[in-house]
Amino acid sequence: GNVSSSKRNDWQYTVSAGLAYSLTANIVLTGTYAVDFARNDEADVVNSQYREFTHQLGFLGVIFKF
């Protein structure tokens, strides 16, 4: 391919947070949320918005301890 048209200058940021709550000594409820932001920082790219995305992920769980 053409090396000059394959230039990339991408940035990706991830922010996440989580919580845990103990119902009893043996049962814990958990929740986590994460969001990824990917951004293109190349100035001369046609349709640069196709190189950018936002991705979200949520998770709920139960932990049983024996």
PyMOL Python script that loads the backbone (N, CA, C, O; Angstrom):
from pymol import cmd

cmd.read_pdbstr("""\
ATOM      1  N   GLY A   1       0.813  -1.191   0.000  1.00  0.00           N
ATOM      2  CA  GLY A   1       0.000   0.000   0.000  1.00  0.00           C
ATOM      3  C   GLY A   1       0.853   1.250   0.000  1.00  0.00           C
ATOM      4  O   GLY A   1       2.073   1.199   0.156  1.00  0.00           O
ATOM      5  N   ASN A   2       0.202   2.334  -0.173  1.00  0.00           N
ATOM      6  CA  ASN A   2       0.840   3.641  -0.170  1.00  0.00           C
ATOM      7  C   ASN A   2       1.091   4.056   1.270  1.00  0.00           C
ATOM      8  O   ASN A   2       0.146   4.246   2.035  1.00  0.00           O
ATOM      9  N   VAL A   3       2.360   4.198   1.646  1.00  0.00           N
ATOM     10  CA  VAL A   3       2.723   4.512   3.031  1.00  0.00           C
ATOM     11  C   VAL A   3       2.186   5.866   3.443  1.00  0.00           C
ATOM     12  O   VAL A   3       1.774   6.023   4.593  1.00  0.00           O
ATOM     13  N   SER A   4       2.171   6.849   2.562  1.00  0.00           N
ATOM     14  CA  SER A   4       1.713   8.192   2.931  1.00  0.00           C
ATOM     15  C   SER A   4       0.220   8.212   3.249  1.00  0.00           C
ATOM     16  O   SER A   4      -0.215   9.054   4.033  1.00  0.00           O
ATOM     17  N   SER A   5      -0.579   7.316   2.670  1.00  0.00           N
ATOM     18  CA  SER A   5      -2.013   7.300   2.957  1.00  0.00           C
ATOM     19  C   SER A   5      -2.344   6.421   4.164  1.00  0.00           C
ATOM     20  O   SER A   5      -3.504   6.350   4.570  1.00  0.00           O
ATOM     21  N   SER A   6      -1.349   5.753   4.743  1.00  0.00           N
ATOM     22  CA  SER A   6      -1.569   4.860   5.881  1.00  0.00           C
ATOM     23  C   SER A   6      -1.121   5.481   7.204  1.00  0.00           C
ATOM     24  O   SER A   6      -1.026   4.785   8.215  1.00  0.00           O
ATOM     25  N   LYS A   7      -0.846   6.790   7.202  1.00  0.00           N
ATOM     26  CA  LYS A   7      -0.419   7.442   8.435  1.00  0.00           C
ATOM     27  C   LYS A   7      -1.528   7.371   9.474  1.00  0.00           C
ATOM     28  O   LYS A   7      -2.705   7.532   9.153  1.00  0.00           O
ATOM     29  N   ARG A   8      -1.142   7.130  10.722  1.00  0.00           N
ATOM     30  CA  ARG A   8      -2.104   7.100  11.817  1.00  0.00           C
ATOM     31  C   ARG A   8      -1.560   7.933  12.966  1.00  0.00           C
ATOM     32  O   ARG A   8      -0.368   7.890  13.271  1.00  0.00           O
ATOM     33  N   ASN A   9      -2.431   8.677  13.586  1.00  0.00           N
ATOM     34  CA  ASN A   9      -2.102   9.412  14.796  1.00  0.00           C
ATOM     35  C   ASN A   9      -3.349   9.355  15.673  1.00  0.00           C
ATOM     36  O   ASN A   9      -4.061  10.348  15.824  1.00  0.00           O
ATOM     37  N   ASP A  10      -3.602   8.191  16.242  1.00  0.00           N
ATOM     38  CA  ASP A  10      -4.821   7.940  16.999  1.00  0.00           C
ATOM     39  C   ASP A  10      -4.550   7.999  18.496  1.00  0.00           C
ATOM     40  O   ASP A  10      -3.457   7.670  18.958  1.00  0.00           O
ATOM     41  N   TRP A  11      -5.540   8.413  19.227  1.00  0.00           N
ATOM     42  CA  TRP A  11      -5.480   8.476  20.688  1.00  0.00           C
ATOM     43  C   TRP A  11      -6.662   7.701  21.237  1.00  0.00           C
ATOM     44  O   TRP A  11      -7.773   7.803  20.717  1.00  0.00           O
ATOM     45  N   GLN A  12      -6.427   6.925  22.291  1.00  0.00           N
ATOM     46  CA  GLN A  12      -7.515   6.207  22.936  1.00  0.00           C
ATOM     47  C   GLN A  12      -7.437   6.435  24.440  1.00  0.00           C
ATOM     48  O   GLN A  12      -6.386   6.279  25.063  1.00  0.00           O
ATOM     49  N   TYR A  13      -8.581   6.808  25.000  1.00  0.00           N
ATOM     50  CA  TYR A  13      -8.701   7.061  26.432  1.00  0.00           C
ATOM     51  C   TYR A  13      -9.745   6.111  26.998  1.00  0.00           C
ATOM     52  O   TYR A  13     -10.772   5.871  26.364  1.00  0.00           O
ATOM     53  N   THR A  14      -9.497   5.575  28.170  1.00  0.00           N
ATOM     54  CA  THR A  14     -10.451   4.703  28.840  1.00  0.00           C
ATOM     55  C   THR A  14     -10.699   5.218  30.247  1.00  0.00           C
ATOM     56  O   THR A  14      -9.765   5.505  30.996  1.00  0.00           O
ATOM     57  N   VAL A  15     -11.977   5.328  30.593  1.00  0.00           N
ATOM     58  CA  VAL A  15     -12.383   5.732  31.939  1.00  0.00           C
ATOM     59  C   VAL A  15     -13.241   4.593  32.487  1.00  0.00           C
ATOM     60  O   VAL A  15     -14.135   4.098  31.801  1.00  0.00           O
ATOM     61  N   SER A  16     -12.965   4.178  33.726  1.00  0.00           N
ATOM     62  CA  SER A  16     -13.752   3.087  34.306  1.00  0.00           C
ATOM     63  C   SER A  16     -13.981   3.335  35.790  1.00  0.00           C
ATOM     64  O   SER A  16     -13.225   4.041  36.458  1.00  0.00           O
ATOM     65  N   ALA A  17     -15.062   2.720  36.278  1.00  0.00           N
ATOM     66  CA  ALA A  17     -15.396   2.816  37.700  1.00  0.00           C
ATOM     67  C   ALA A  17     -16.106   1.529  38.103  1.00  0.00           C
ATOM     68  O   ALA A  17     -16.756   0.884  37.281  1.00  0.00           O
ATOM     69  N   GLY A  18     -15.977   1.169  39.362  1.00  0.00           N
ATOM     70  CA  GLY A  18     -16.628  -0.042  39.850  1.00  0.00           C
ATOM     71  C   GLY A  18     -17.054   0.110  41.296  1.00  0.00           C
ATOM     72  O   GLY A  18     -16.481   0.886  42.062  1.00  0.00           O
ATOM     73  N   LEU A  19     -18.071  -0.650  41.644  1.00  0.00           N
ATOM     74  CA  LEU A  19     -18.584  -0.670  43.009  1.00  0.00           C
ATOM     75  C   LEU A  19     -18.795  -2.107  43.455  1.00  0.00           C
ATOM     76  O   LEU A  19     -19.070  -2.991  42.643  1.00  0.00           O
ATOM     77  N   ALA A  20     -18.665  -2.323  44.747  1.00  0.00           N
ATOM     78  CA  ALA A  20     -18.961  -3.637  45.325  1.00  0.00           C
ATOM     79  C   ALA A  20     -19.715  -3.409  46.625  1.00  0.00           C
ATOM     80  O   ALA A  20     -19.402  -2.503  47.397  1.00  0.00           O
ATOM     81  N   TYR A  21     -20.714  -4.251  46.848  1.00  0.00           N
ATOM     82  CA  TYR A  21     -21.518  -4.141  48.060  1.00  0.00           C
ATOM     83  C   TYR A  21     -21.678  -5.532  48.672  1.00  0.00           C
ATOM     84  O   TYR A  21     -22.151  -6.455  48.008  1.00  0.00           O
ATOM     85  N   SER A  22     -21.288  -5.679  49.921  1.00  0.00           N
ATOM     86  CA  SER A  22     -21.404  -6.971  50.607  1.00  0.00           C
ATOM     87  C   SER A  22     -22.792  -7.095  51.235  1.00  0.00           C
ATOM     88  O   SER A  22     -23.141  -6.350  52.151  1.00  0.00           O
ATOM     89  N   LEU A  23     -23.571  -8.042  50.730  1.00  0.00           N
ATOM     90  CA  LEU A  23     -24.877  -8.328  51.338  1.00  0.00           C
ATOM     91  C   LEU A  23     -24.689  -9.092  52.642  1.00  0.00           C
ATOM     92  O   LEU A  23     -25.296  -8.771  53.663  1.00  0.00           O
ATOM     93  N   THR A  24     -23.842 -10.100  52.583  1.00  0.00           N
ATOM     94  CA  THR A  24     -23.487 -10.900  53.753  1.00  0.00           C
ATOM     95  C   THR A  24     -21.982 -11.166  53.666  1.00  0.00           C
ATOM     96  O   THR A  24     -21.316 -10.678  52.753  1.00  0.00           O
ATOM     97  N   ALA A  25     -21.458 -11.924  54.595  1.00  0.00           N
ATOM     98  CA  ALA A  25     -20.036 -12.274  54.538  1.00  0.00           C
ATOM     99  C   ALA A  25     -19.722 -13.154  53.332  1.00  0.00           C
ATOM    100  O   ALA A  25     -18.563 -13.246  52.925  1.00  0.00           O
ATOM    101  N   ASN A  26     -20.742 -13.810  52.748  1.00  0.00           N
ATOM    102  CA  ASN A  26     -20.529 -14.740  51.640  1.00  0.00           C
ATOM    103  C   ASN A  26     -21.047 -14.254  50.290  1.00  0.00           C
ATOM    104  O   ASN A  26     -20.755 -14.874  49.268  1.00  0.00           O
ATOM    105  N   ILE A  27     -21.806 -13.164  50.260  1.00  0.00           N
ATOM    106  CA  ILE A  27     -22.403 -12.703  49.001  1.00  0.00           C
ATOM    107  C   ILE A  27     -22.038 -11.236  48.773  1.00  0.00           C
ATOM    108  O   ILE A  27     -22.267 -10.383  49.630  1.00  0.00           O
ATOM    109  N   VAL A  28     -21.461 -10.960  47.591  1.00  0.00           N
ATOM    110  CA  VAL A  28     -21.057  -9.606  47.222  1.00  0.00           C
ATOM    111  C   VAL A  28     -21.666  -9.274  45.859  1.00  0.00           C
ATOM    112  O   VAL A  28     -21.564 -10.067  44.923  1.00  0.00           O
ATOM    113  N   LEU A  29     -22.293  -8.115  45.748  1.00  0.00           N
ATOM    114  CA  LEU A  29     -22.798  -7.617  44.468  1.00  0.00           C
ATOM    115  C   LEU A  29     -21.759  -6.661  43.891  1.00  0.00           C
ATOM    116  O   LEU A  29     -21.213  -5.826  44.611  1.00  0.00           O
ATOM    117  N   THR A  30     -21.488  -6.782  42.595  1.00  0.00           N
ATOM    118  CA  THR A  30     -20.497  -5.924  41.954  1.00  0.00           C
ATOM    119  C   THR A  30     -21.092  -5.267  40.714  1.00  0.00           C
ATOM    120  O   THR A  30     -21.992  -5.813  40.075  1.00  0.00           O
ATOM    121  N   GLY A  31     -20.585  -4.116  40.395  1.00  0.00           N
ATOM    122  CA  GLY A  31     -20.974  -3.407  39.175  1.00  0.00           C
ATOM    123  C   GLY A  31     -19.783  -2.620  38.661  1.00  0.00           C
ATOM    124  O   GLY A  31     -19.062  -1.991  39.436  1.00  0.00           O
ATOM    125  N   THR A  32     -19.579  -2.657  37.364  1.00  0.00           N
ATOM    126  CA  THR A  32     -18.458  -1.956  36.741  1.00  0.00           C
ATOM    127  C   THR A  32     -18.938  -1.312  35.450  1.00  0.00           C
ATOM    128  O   THR A  32     -19.768  -1.873  34.735  1.00  0.00           O
ATOM    129  N   TYR A  33     -18.407  -0.132  35.160  1.00  0.00           N
ATOM    130  CA  TYR A  33     -18.729   0.578  33.919  1.00  0.00           C
ATOM    131  C   TYR A  33     -17.429   1.120  33.329  1.00  0.00           C
ATOM    132  O   TYR A  33     -16.595   1.665  34.052  1.00  0.00           O
ATOM    133  N   ALA A  34     -17.262   0.971  32.035  1.00  0.00           N
ATOM    134  CA  ALA A  34     -16.077   1.494  31.350  1.00  0.00           C
ATOM    135  C   ALA A  34     -16.496   2.119  30.027  1.00  0.00           C
ATOM    136  O   ALA A  34     -17.408   1.627  29.361  1.00  0.00           O
ATOM    137  N   VAL A  35     -15.838   3.188  29.656  1.00  0.00           N
ATOM    138  CA  VAL A  35     -16.083   3.824  28.359  1.00  0.00           C
ATOM    139  C   VAL A  35     -14.728   4.128  27.708  1.00  0.00           C
ATOM    140  O   VAL A  35     -13.823   4.664  28.346  1.00  0.00           O
ATOM    141  N   ASP A  36     -14.612   3.771  26.417  1.00  0.00           N
ATOM    142  CA  ASP A  36     -13.407   4.017  25.620  1.00  0.00           C
ATOM    143  C   ASP A  36     -13.707   5.133  24.623  1.00  0.00           C
ATOM    144  O   ASP A  36     -14.746   5.120  23.963  1.00  0.00           O
ATOM    145  N   PHE A  37     -12.806   6.084  24.519  1.00  0.00           N
ATOM    146  CA  PHE A  37     -12.899   7.147  23.532  1.00  0.00           C
ATOM    147  C   PHE A  37     -11.692   7.029  22.610  1.00  0.00           C
ATOM    148  O   PHE A  37     -10.554   7.130  23.069  1.00  0.00           O
ATOM    149  N   ALA A  38     -11.921   6.821  21.331  1.00  0.00           N
ATOM    150  CA  ALA A  38     -10.826   6.779  20.357  1.00  0.00           C
ATOM    151  C   ALA A  38     -10.981   7.973  19.436  1.00  0.00           C
ATOM    152  O   ALA A  38     -12.054   8.197  18.875  1.00  0.00           O
ATOM    153  N   ARG A  39      -9.910   8.741  19.280  1.00  0.00           N
ATOM    154  CA  ARG A  39      -9.953   9.955  18.478  1.00  0.00           C
ATOM    155  C   ARG A  39      -8.782   9.986  17.502  1.00  0.00           C
ATOM    156  O   ARG A  39      -7.674   9.551  17.816  1.00  0.00           O
ATOM    157  N   ASN A  40      -9.057  10.512  16.312  1.00  0.00           N
ATOM    158  CA  ASN A  40      -8.044  10.664  15.279  1.00  0.00           C
ATOM    159  C   ASN A  40      -7.447  12.064  15.402  1.00  0.00           C
ATOM    160  O   ASN A  40      -8.187  13.041  15.508  1.00  0.00           O
ATOM    161  N   ASP A  41      -6.125  12.171  15.390  1.00  0.00           N
ATOM    162  CA  ASP A  41      -5.455  13.461  15.499  1.00  0.00           C
ATOM    163  C   ASP A  41      -4.673  13.801  14.227  1.00  0.00           C
ATOM    164  O   ASP A  41      -3.778  14.646  14.254  1.00  0.00           O
ATOM    165  N   GLU A  42      -5.006  13.154  13.134  1.00  0.00           N
ATOM    166  CA  GLU A  42      -4.351  13.417  11.849  1.00  0.00           C
ATOM    167  C   GLU A  42      -5.144  14.516  11.138  1.00  0.00           C
ATOM    168  O   GLU A  42      -6.353  14.383  10.951  1.00  0.00           O
ATOM    169  N   ALA A  43      -4.477  15.591  10.744  1.00  0.00           N
ATOM    170  CA  ALA A  43      -5.166  16.777  10.231  1.00  0.00           C
ATOM    171  C   ALA A  43      -5.657  16.633   8.788  1.00  0.00           C
ATOM    172  O   ALA A  43      -6.696  17.200   8.450  1.00  0.00           O
ATOM    173  N   ASP A  44      -4.958  15.904   7.935  1.00  0.00           N
ATOM    174  CA  ASP A  44      -5.278  15.892   6.507  1.00  0.00           C
ATOM    175  C   ASP A  44      -5.944  14.599   6.032  1.00  0.00           C
ATOM    176  O   ASP A  44      -5.740  14.191   4.889  1.00  0.00           O
ATOM    177  N   VAL A  45      -6.726  13.956   6.879  1.00  0.00           N
ATOM    178  CA  VAL A  45      -7.399  12.714   6.520  1.00  0.00           C
ATOM    179  C   VAL A  45      -8.839  13.011   6.105  1.00  0.00           C
ATOM    180  O   VAL A  45      -9.569  13.698   6.819  1.00  0.00           O
ATOM    181  N   VAL A  46      -9.239  12.491   4.953  1.00  0.00           N
ATOM    182  CA  VAL A  46     -10.618  12.649   4.492  1.00  0.00           C
ATOM    183  C   VAL A  46     -11.512  11.725   5.313  1.00  0.00           C
ATOM    184  O   VAL A  46     -11.154  10.570   5.539  1.00  0.00           O
ATOM    185  N   ASN A  47     -12.652  12.204   5.756  1.00  0.00           N
ATOM    186  CA  ASN A  47     -13.608  11.437   6.561  1.00  0.00           C
ATOM    187  C   ASN A  47     -12.951  10.874   7.821  1.00  0.00           C
ATOM    188  O   ASN A  47     -13.062   9.682   8.108  1.00  0.00           O
ATOM    189  N   SER A  48     -12.277  11.728   8.559  1.00  0.00           N
ATOM    190  CA  SER A  48     -11.571  11.273   9.762  1.00  0.00           C
ATOM    191  C   SER A  48     -12.514  10.753  10.837  1.00  0.00           C
ATOM    192  O   SER A  48     -12.072  10.030  11.731  1.00  0.00           O
ATOM    193  N   GLN A  49     -13.804  11.098  10.781  1.00  0.00           N
ATOM    194  CA  GLN A  49     -14.747  10.616  11.791  1.00  0.00           C
ATOM    195  C   GLN A  49     -14.917   9.100  11.751  1.00  0.00           C
ATOM    196  O   GLN A  49     -15.384   8.510  12.725  1.00  0.00           O
ATOM    197  N   TYR A  50     -14.547   8.458  10.638  1.00  0.00           N
ATOM    198  CA  TYR A  50     -14.636   7.005  10.559  1.00  0.00           C
ATOM    199  C   TYR A  50     -13.520   6.315  11.327  1.00  0.00           C
ATOM    200  O   TYR A  50     -13.565   5.099  11.517  1.00  0.00           O
ATOM    201  N   ARG A  51     -12.530   7.057  11.767  1.00  0.00           N
ATOM    202  CA  ARG A  51     -11.461   6.498  12.595  1.00  0.00           C
ATOM    203  C   ARG A  51     -11.737   6.690  14.076  1.00  0.00           C
ATOM    204  O   ARG A  51     -10.942   6.250  14.907  1.00  0.00           O
ATOM    205  N   GLU A  52     -12.835   7.330  14.426  1.00  0.00           N
ATOM    206  CA  GLU A  52     -13.138   7.629  15.817  1.00  0.00           C
ATOM    207  C   GLU A  52     -14.313   6.783  16.290  1.00  0.00           C
ATOM    208  O   GLU A  52     -15.193   6.435  15.503  1.00  0.00           O
ATOM    209  N   PHE A  53     -14.323   6.451  17.588  1.00  0.00           N
ATOM    210  CA  PHE A  53     -15.445   5.710  18.142  1.00  0.00           C
ATOM    211  C   PHE A  53     -15.530   5.931  19.642  1.00  0.00           C
ATOM    212  O   PHE A  53     -14.573   6.369  20.280  1.00  0.00           O
ATOM    213  N   THR A  54     -16.687   5.621  20.186  1.00  0.00           N
ATOM    214  CA  THR A  54     -16.910   5.579  21.628  1.00  0.00           C
ATOM    215  C   THR A  54     -17.520   4.216  21.932  1.00  0.00           C
ATOM    216  O   THR A  54     -18.521   3.832  21.327  1.00  0.00           O
ATOM    217  N   HIS A  55     -16.922   3.489  22.867  1.00  0.00           N
ATOM    218  CA  HIS A  55     -17.355   2.136  23.200  1.00  0.00           C
ATOM    219  C   HIS A  55     -17.666   2.088  24.687  1.00  0.00           C
ATOM    220  O   HIS A  55     -16.843   2.490  25.509  1.00  0.00           O
ATOM    221  N   GLN A  56     -18.860   1.595  25.037  1.00  0.00           N
ATOM    222  CA  GLN A  56     -19.262   1.523  26.433  1.00  0.00           C
ATOM    223  C   GLN A  56     -19.492   0.074  26.838  1.00  0.00           C
ATOM    224  O   GLN A  56     -19.998  -0.733  26.058  1.00  0.00           O
ATOM    225  N   LEU A  57     -19.112  -0.239  28.075  1.00  0.00           N
ATOM    226  CA  LEU A  57     -19.258  -1.592  28.587  1.00  0.00           C
ATOM    227  C   LEU A  57     -19.695  -1.529  30.040  1.00  0.00           C
ATOM    228  O   LEU A  57     -19.080  -0.837  30.851  1.00  0.00           O
ATOM    229  N   GLY A  58     -20.759  -2.253  30.366  1.00  0.00           N
ATOM    230  CA  GLY A  58     -21.237  -2.353  31.736  1.00  0.00           C
ATOM    231  C   GLY A  58     -21.274  -3.796  32.177  1.00  0.00           C
ATOM    232  O   GLY A  58     -21.488  -4.696  31.365  1.00  0.00           O
ATOM    233  N   PHE A  59     -21.064  -4.019  33.467  1.00  0.00           N
ATOM    234  CA  PHE A  59     -21.028  -5.369  33.988  1.00  0.00           C
ATOM    235  C   PHE A  59     -21.664  -5.401  35.363  1.00  0.00           C
ATOM    236  O   PHE A  59     -21.368  -4.550  36.202  1.00  0.00           O
ATOM    237  N   LEU A  60     -22.531  -6.369  35.606  1.00  0.00           N
ATOM    238  CA  LEU A  60     -23.113  -6.620  36.919  1.00  0.00           C
ATOM    239  C   LEU A  60     -22.774  -8.054  37.304  1.00  0.00           C
ATOM    240  O   LEU A  60     -22.812  -8.949  36.460  1.00  0.00           O
ATOM    241  N   GLY A  61     -22.446  -8.274  38.560  1.00  0.00           N
ATOM    242  CA  GLY A  61     -22.085  -9.618  38.975  1.00  0.00           C
ATOM    243  C   GLY A  61     -22.415  -9.899  40.428  1.00  0.00           C
ATOM    244  O   GLY A  61     -22.645  -8.994  41.231  1.00  0.00           O
ATOM    245  N   VAL A  62     -22.431 -11.156  40.727  1.00  0.00           N
ATOM    246  CA  VAL A  62     -22.635 -11.635  42.104  1.00  0.00           C
ATOM    247  C   VAL A  62     -21.495 -12.580  42.428  1.00  0.00           C
ATOM    248  O   VAL A  62     -21.189 -13.484  41.650  1.00  0.00           O
ATOM    249  N   ILE A  63     -20.871 -12.374  43.565  1.00  0.00           N
ATOM    250  CA  ILE A  63     -19.788 -13.243  44.016  1.00  0.00           C
ATOM    251  C   ILE A  63     -20.278 -14.042  45.218  1.00  0.00           C
ATOM    252  O   ILE A  63     -20.748 -13.473  46.203  1.00  0.00           O
ATOM    253  N   PHE A  64     -20.163 -15.353  45.129  1.00  0.00           N
ATOM    254  CA  PHE A  64     -20.497 -16.252  46.232  1.00  0.00           C
ATOM    255  C   PHE A  64     -19.185 -16.783  46.814  1.00  0.00           C
ATOM    256  O   PHE A  64     -18.390 -17.380  46.089  1.00  0.00           O
ATOM    257  N   LYS A  65     -18.956 -16.580  48.071  1.00  0.00           N
ATOM    258  CA  LYS A  65     -17.749 -17.078  48.737  1.00  0.00           C
ATOM    259  C   LYS A  65     -18.117 -18.266  49.621  1.00  0.00           C
ATOM    260  O   LYS A  65     -19.106 -18.229  50.353  1.00  0.00           O
ATOM    261  N   PHE A  66     -17.313 -19.310  49.541  1.00  0.00           N
ATOM    262  CA  PHE A  66     -17.564 -20.496  50.364  1.00  0.00           C
ATOM    263  C   PHE A  66     -16.436 -20.687  51.336  1.00  0.00           C
ATOM    264  O   PHE A  66     -16.454 -21.633  52.124  1.00  0.00           O
TER     265      PHE A  66
END
""", "prot")
cmd.dss("prot")
cmd.show_as("cartoon", "prot")
cmd.util.cbc("prot")
cmd.orient("prot")
